Amino acid sequence: MANISDVAREAGVSKSTVSRVINCNNIVSEEMRVRVTRAMKKLDFQPNAQARSLSLKRNNFIGVIVPEIRRPFYGEIIDGIEETLVNAGYYLALCSTHNRPGHELNLARLMRERRVDGLIIVTPRELDSKTLQNLAAEKFPVTLIDGTAKALVSSVIIDNYEGARTAVRHLIKLGHRRIGLIAGLDTPECRERLRGYREALETANIAFDPSLVVRGDYLEESGASATEKLLSLHGRPSAVFATSDLMAIGALRTMRSYGLQVPDDISLVGFDDIEPARWVSPMLTTIRQPLRQMGEIGAKKMLKILNGEEPEITRIVLSGELIERESSAPAPPAFREEYLRKG
């Protein structure tokens, strides 16, 4: 069985350099890190987690709290977190709040009692400041993914405003003027997406119509029922922007039940770019969130905090990307003619 000396010899570096790579110390250059990592793989070297944790007074477990485990959205983030942590010699302790507001505090206390080395919280909500203040007072490492807090912990989020604005501008460029919005829960990210929706309309001189905004809960069934309300309006929309892909998939089901062809009769755009967005027919035009990258960055932030390499609170904002597939197309002629008559 290979040991640290064997790895150092194979990589042509000192044993202390190998140790720094194992412990994710940023003093090591990227070139050295690559050489050591390749040597470890070649020799099938597995760091002794127990010895490492004893020397660092750590248990090598990071707590991860998510609203729910079964949603594809969170699955991709968890994959990014797990791969990053495992490569650094850490393991996950995963818990779900089951979408119960405020339950993050209870789980955080439980994780703390179980002596995890740090905590990554994935949530679309704005966390209670008291929760984070208590953890910060104990100098307990915490990072946020997809959530907001009042400058108490480091975080990584998506630019929800710009993502929504991009989606609606895409539909406007296709000639749509009556655009329905299936909004999510009343969370900071949803408010930002609503703001982006309204800004895109205003820039195009399209009046905001509150009747075209219907709330869901990010899940498929709520998207289906919200679409029923939109299609029942006296002047139905020619396009719908759903603020999650699951709600868009539910919307697609309802549109079909009304005998509408997507995108010939009505266009549809989602938000997230989870895998099912590529499985449905027509494939879903959507705003891609870099979900796996969000998980990787959140985990790397945690590792930096544990190694004393991130003394300041930082906030990283990632950009979404419009992915044009099959569910969006130019507005039907009847809708364009109606708009011209009114204009």
C-alpha positions in Angstrom: 0.0 0.0 0.0 1.4 3.4 -1.0 2.2 6.0 1.6 2.9 9.7 1.6 6.6 9.1 0.9 5.8 7.1 -2.2 3.5 9.9 -3.5 6.2 12.5 -2.8 8.8 10.4 -4.7 6.4 9.8 -7.6 5.5 13.5 -7.9 9.0 14.7 -7.3 8.0 16.9 -4.4 8.5 17.0 -0.6 6.3 15.2 1.8 5.2 18.5 3.2 3.9 19.5 -0.2 1.9 16.3 -0.5 0.5 17.0 3.0 -0.6 20.5 1.9 -2.4 19.2 -1.1 -4.2 16.6 1.0 -5.3 19.3 3.4 -6.4 21.7 0.6 -3.8 24.4 1.5 -3.8 27.1 -1.1 -0.1 27.8 -0.6 0.6 25.0 -3.1 0.7 26.1 -6.7 -1.8 24.6 -9.2 1.0 22.9 -11.0 2.2 21.1 -7.8 -1.4 20.2 -6.9 -1.9 18.6 -10.3 1.4 16.6 -10.0 0.5 15.4 -6.5 -3.0 14.5 -7.5 -1.9 12.5 -10.5 0.7 10.6 -8.4 -2.0 9.8 -5.8 -4.3 8.4 -8.5 -1.5 6.4 -10.1 -0.5 4.8 -6.8 -4.1 4.5 -5.6 -3.1 6.4 -2.5 -5.9 7.0 -0.1 -5.2 9.7 2.6 -5.7 8.4 6.2 -8.8 10.3 7.1 -8.6 9.4 10.7 -5.0 10.6 11.2 -5.8 13.7 9.2 -8.8 14.6 11.2 -6.9 14.0 14.5 -4.1 16.3 13.4 -6.6 19.0 12.4 -9.0 18.3 15.3 -11.8 17.7 12.7 -14.2 14.9 12.0 -14.1 15.3 8.2 -17.8 15.7 7.9 -19.6 18.7 6.5 -23.3 19.1 7.2 -25.5 20.0 4.2 -29.1 21.2 4.6 -31.5 21.4 1.6 -35.2 22.1 1.4 -35.9 18.7 -0.2 -33.8 15.9 -1.6 -36.1 14.5 -4.3 -36.0 17.6 -6.5 -33.6 17.4 -9.5 -32.6 21.1 -8.8 -31.1 20.2 -5.5 -29.7 16.9 -6.7 -27.3 18.7 -9.1 -26.1 21.1 -6.4 -25.5 18.2 -4.0 -23.5 16.4 -6.7 -21.2 19.5 -7.0 -20.8 19.8 -3.2 -20.1 16.1 -2.7 -17.5 15.7 -5.5 -15.6 18.7 -4.2 -15.7 17.6 -0.6 -14.8 14.0 -1.3 -11.8 15.0 -3.4 -10.6 17.0 -0.4 -11.2 14.1 2.0 -14.5 15.2 3.5 -17.9 13.5 3.6 -21.5 14.8 3.6 -24.0 14.6 6.4 -27.2 15.4 4.4 -30.5 16.7 5.9 -33.7 18.0 4.5 -36.0 20.7 6.0 -38.9 19.3 4.0 -39.7 22.9 3.0 -40.5 23.8 6.6 -39.6 27.5 7.1 -37.3 28.1 10.0 -36.4 24.5 10.3 -32.8 25.3 9.2 -32.1 26.5 12.8 -33.2 23.2 14.3 -31.1 21.2 11.9 -28.1 23.5 12.3 -28.2 22.9 16.0 -28.4 19.2 15.5 -25.5 19.2 13.0 -23.5 21.3 15.5 -24.2 18.8 18.3 -23.1 16.0 16.0 -19.8 17.9 15.6 -19.7 18.4 11.9 -16.8 20.6 10.9 -19.0 23.1 9.0 -22.4 23.6 7.5 -23.5 24.4 3.9 -27.1 25.6 3.7 -29.0 25.4 0.4 -32.2 27.4 0.4 -34.0 30.0 -1.7 -35.2 31.8 1.4 -33.7 34.7 3.4 -32.4 33.0 6.5 -33.2 34.3 10.0 -30.3 36.5 11.0 -30.5 35.2 14.6 -29.7 31.7 13.3 -26.6 32.8 11.6 -25.6 35.2 14.4 -25.6 32.3 16.9 -23.5 30.1 14.6 -21.1 33.0 13.9 -20.7 33.7 17.6 -19.5 30.1 18.0 -17.1 30.6 15.1 -18.9 27.7 13.3 -18.1 27.7 9.5 -21.2 28.3 7.4 -21.8 29.0 3.7 -25.0 29.7 1.9 -26.0 28.5 -1.6 -29.0 30.0 -3.4 -30.1 31.9 -0.3 -29.6 35.3 1.1 -28.5 36.7 4.5 -27.6 40.1 5.8 -23.9 40.0 5.3 -23.3 37.4 8.0 -21.9 34.4 6.0 -20.3 33.8 2.6 -22.7 32.8 -0.1 -23.1 31.9 -3.8 -26.3 32.8 -5.7 -27.6 33.2 -9.2 -28.5 36.6 -10.7 -32.2 36.0 -10.6 -33.2 39.4 -11.9 -31.1 39.2 -15.0 -32.1 35.6 -15.7 -35.8 36.5 -15.7 -35.2 39.6 -17.7 -33.3 37.6 -20.3 -36.1 35.0 -20.5 -38.8 37.6 -21.1 -36.7 39.6 -23.5 -36.3 36.4 -25.6 -40.1 36.1 -25.8 -40.6 39.8 -26.6 -38.0 39.5 -29.5 -40.2 36.6 -30.8 -43.1 39.0 -31.0 -44.9 38.1 -27.8 -46.6 40.9 -26.0 -49.0 39.1 -23.7 -46.7 37.1 -21.5 -47.9 35.1 -18.5 -45.7 34.6 -15.5 -45.9 31.6 -13.2 -44.1 33.0 -10.1 -42.8 30.9 -7.2 -43.1 31.4 -3.5 -42.6 34.8 -1.9 -38.9 34.5 -1.5 -36.0 36.9 -2.3 -35.1 35.0 -5.5 -38.8 35.0 -6.7 -39.1 38.7 -6.0 -36.0 39.3 -8.1 -37.4 37.2 -11.0 -40.7 39.2 -10.8 -38.6 42.4 -10.9 -36.8 41.1 -14.0 -40.1 40.2 -15.7 -41.5 43.6 -15.1 -38.4 45.4 -16.2 -38.3 43.6 -19.5 -41.9 44.5 -20.1 -41.4 48.1 -19.2 -38.3 48.4 -21.4 -40.4 47.2 -24.3 -43.3 49.6 -23.5 -45.6 46.7 -22.6 -48.0 47.5 -19.7 -47.7 45.3 -16.7 -50.9 43.3 -16.2 -51.3 41.7 -12.7 -53.8 39.2 -14.0 -51.0 37.6 -16.0 -49.0 36.8 -12.8 -50.0 33.5 -11.0 -48.1 32.0 -8.1 -47.0 28.4 -7.8 -44.6 26.5 -5.4 -41.9 25.5 -7.9 -43.4 22.0 -8.4 -45.1 20.5 -11.4 -48.7 20.4 -10.1 -48.6 24.1 -9.2 -47.4 24.9 -12.7 -50.3 22.9 -14.1 -52.9 24.6 -12.0 -51.4 28.1 -12.5 -51.6 27.5 -16.3 -55.3 26.7 -16.1 -55.8 30.1 -14.5 -53.8 31.8 -17.3 -55.6 30.0 -20.1 -59.0 30.8 -18.6 -58.4 34.6 -18.9 -60.5 36.5 -21.4 -57.3 37.3 -23.3 -55.0 34.4 -22.7 -51.2 34.9 -23.0 -49.4 33.9 -26.2 -46.4 32.9 -24.1 -45.7 31.8 -20.5 -42.6 32.2 -18.5 -42.4 29.7 -15.5 -39.8 30.5 -12.9 -38.9 26.8 -12.5 -38.6 24.0 -15.0 -40.8 21.7 -13.0 -43.6 24.3 -13.1 -43.0 24.7 -16.8 -43.4 20.9 -17.3 -46.7 21.1 -15.4 -47.7 24.1 -17.6 -46.9 22.0 -20.7 -49.2 19.3 -19.6 -52.1 21.7 -19.1 -51.5 23.4 -22.4 -51.8 20.0 -24.1 -55.0 19.3 -22.2 -56.5 22.5 -23.7 -55.6 21.3 -27.2 -52.7 23.8 -27.6 -49.6 23.0 -29.5 -46.3 24.2 -28.1 -44.8 26.3 -29.5 -47.1 26.8 -32.5 -50.1 28.1 -30.4 -48.3 29.2 -27.3 -44.6 29.5 -26.2 -43.1 28.4 -23.0 -39.9 29.2 -21.2 -38.6 27.7 -17.9 -35.9 28.5 -15.4 -33.2 26.1 -14.1 -32.3 23.7 -16.9 -32.7 20.5 -14.9 -32.3 17.3 -16.8 -36.0 16.7 -17.3 -36.1 19.9 -19.3 -34.3 18.0 -22.0 -36.5 14.9 -21.8 -39.9 16.5 -22.4 -41.3 17.1 -25.9 -40.9 19.7 -27.0 -37.6 20.2 -25.3 -37.8 23.2 -22.9 -36.3 26.6 -23.7 -35.1 27.7 -20.3 -32.6 29.8 -18.3 -29.7 27.5 -17.3 -28.6 27.9 -13.7 -25.0 26.6 -13.2 -26.3 24.3 -10.4 -23.3 21.9 -10.2 -21.0 24.9 -10.2 -22.9 26.5 -7.4 -22.4 23.4 -5.4 -18.7 23.3 -6.2 -18.1 26.9 -5.3 -20.1 26.6 -2.1 -18.0 23.6 -1.1 -14.7 25.3 -2.0 -15.7 28.3 0.1 -16.3 25.9 3.0 -12.8 24.4 2.5 -11.2 27.8 2.4 -12.9 28.8 5.6 -11.8 25.6 7.4 -8.2 26.3 6.2 -8.3 29.9 7.3 -8.0 31.2 3.8 -11.3 33.2 3.6 -11.2 35.7 6.5 -13.7 38.1 4.8 -17.3 37.4 4.1 -17.7 37.1 0.3 -20.7 36.8 -2.0 -20.4 35.3 -5.5 -23.2 36.0 -8.0 -23.3 33.7 -11.0 -25.0 34.4 -14.4 -27.7 32.3 -15.9 -27.7 31.4 -19.6 -30.6 31.3 -22.1 -30.9 27.8 -23.6 -33.0 28.0 -26.7 -34.7 24.7 -27.5 -38.1 23.8 -29.0 -40.7 25.3 -26.7 -40.4 28.9 -27.8 -41.3 30.4 -31.3 -42.6 33.6 -32.9 -46.0 34.7 -31.6 -48.9 33.3 -33.7 -50.1 35.9 -36.3 -53.4 36.4 -34.6 -51.7 37.7 -31.4 -49.3 39.9 -33.4 -52.3 41.4 -35.4 -54.2 42.0 -32.2 -51.3 43.9 -30.7 -50.9 46.0 -33.8 -54.6 46.9 -33.8 -54.4 48.0 -30.1 -51.2 49.8 -30.7 
